[in-house]
Amino acid sequence: MSNLESEPRRYPLLESLLEQKHLPLKGIFTYRDLATILDAGVRTIQVWCKDGKIVVRNLPARGRFLAQDIEDFLERSVRKHVGP
C-alpha cells in the first residue's frame, strides 16, 4: 500500500493527477512541474498567473506554487455547461 493510500488525501484533485502521471507530491512546484502536471506549456502557466487564474509565489529555489495553490486552481477549473 502506498503512502498516499494509507493517509487521507489533503489535495485530492492534485494527488489524483500526480498518481496518474506517476509523479510525487512535493511541497513546492515550479512552472515546469505545473506544466507537466497539467499537460500545458510553461508559457500557458505564466499567462494563467498573469491573468490571476492561479496564485504564483516568490518562493526559494525557483519554486512558485504550493500544493494548496494548485488544488485551489483545480477546484475552480470546473467548466460550466453551456448550450441547450
C-alpha positions as CSV (number, residue, x, y, z in Angstrom):
1,M,0.0,0.0,0.0
2,S,1.4,3.4,-1.0
3,N,1.8,6.2,1.5
4,L,-0.9,8.2,-0.4
5,E,-3.4,5.3,0.1
6,S,-2.8,5.0,3.8
7,E,-3.4,8.6,4.7
8,P,-6.4,10.8,3.9
9,R,-5.8,13.0,0.9
10,R,-5.1,16.6,1.6
11,Y,-5.2,17.6,-2.0
12,P,-7.5,15.0,-3.7
13,L,-7.5,16.6,-7.2
14,L,-3.8,17.3,-7.3
15,E,-2.9,13.9,-5.8
16,S,-5.1,12.1,-8.3
17,L,-3.3,13.8,-11.2
18,L,0.1,13.1,-9.7
19,E,-0.8,9.4,-9.3
20,Q,-1.9,9.2,-13.0
21,K,1.4,10.6,-14.1
22,H,3.5,8.7,-11.5
23,L,4.8,11.9,-10.1
24,P,5.5,12.7,-6.4
25,L,3.6,15.1,-4.2
26,K,6.1,17.9,-3.3
27,G,5.9,20.9,-1.1
28,I,6.9,23.4,-3.8
29,F,6.3,23.2,-7.5
30,T,8.0,25.1,-10.4
31,Y,6.4,26.4,-13.6
32,R,7.8,23.3,-15.4
33,D,6.4,21.0,-12.7
34,L,2.9,22.5,-13.1
35,A,3.1,22.4,-16.9
36,T,3.9,18.7,-16.7
37,I,1.1,18.0,-14.2
38,L,-1.5,19.9,-16.3
39,D,-0.2,18.9,-19.8
40,A,0.3,22.6,-20.6
41,G,3.2,24.7,-21.8
42,V,5.2,26.8,-19.3
43,R,4.1,29.9,-21.3
44,T,0.4,29.0,-20.7
45,I,1.1,28.6,-17.0
46,Q,2.7,32.1,-17.0
47,V,-0.3,33.6,-18.7
48,W,-2.7,32.0,-16.2
49,C,-0.6,33.5,-13.4
50,K,-0.7,36.9,-15.1
51,D,-4.5,36.6,-15.5
52,G,-4.9,35.7,-11.8
53,K,-6.2,32.1,-12.6
54,I,-3.5,30.6,-10.3
55,V,-1.6,32.1,-7.4
56,V,2.1,32.5,-8.1
57,R,4.5,32.9,-5.2
58,N,8.1,34.1,-4.7
59,L,9.5,31.0,-3.1
60,P,13.1,29.8,-2.7
61,A,14.8,27.6,-5.3
62,R,12.7,28.8,-8.2
63,G,9.6,27.3,-6.7
64,R,6.5,29.2,-7.4
65,F,3.5,27.1,-6.4
66,L,2.4,25.4,-3.2
67,A,0.3,22.2,-3.4
68,Q,-2.7,24.2,-1.9
69,D,-2.4,26.8,-4.7
70,I,-2.6,24.0,-7.4
71,E,-5.5,22.3,-5.5
72,D,-7.4,25.6,-5.4
73,F,-6.8,26.2,-9.1
74,L,-8.1,22.7,-9.9
75,E,-11.2,23.2,-7.7
76,R,-12.0,26.4,-9.6
77,S,-11.4,24.8,-13.0
78,V,-14.8,23.3,-13.4
79,R,-16.3,24.2,-16.8
80,K,-19.8,25.4,-16.7
81,H,-22.2,23.7,-19.1
82,V,-23.1,25.9,-22.0
83,G,-25.7,25.0,-24.5
84,P,-29.2,23.6,-24.8
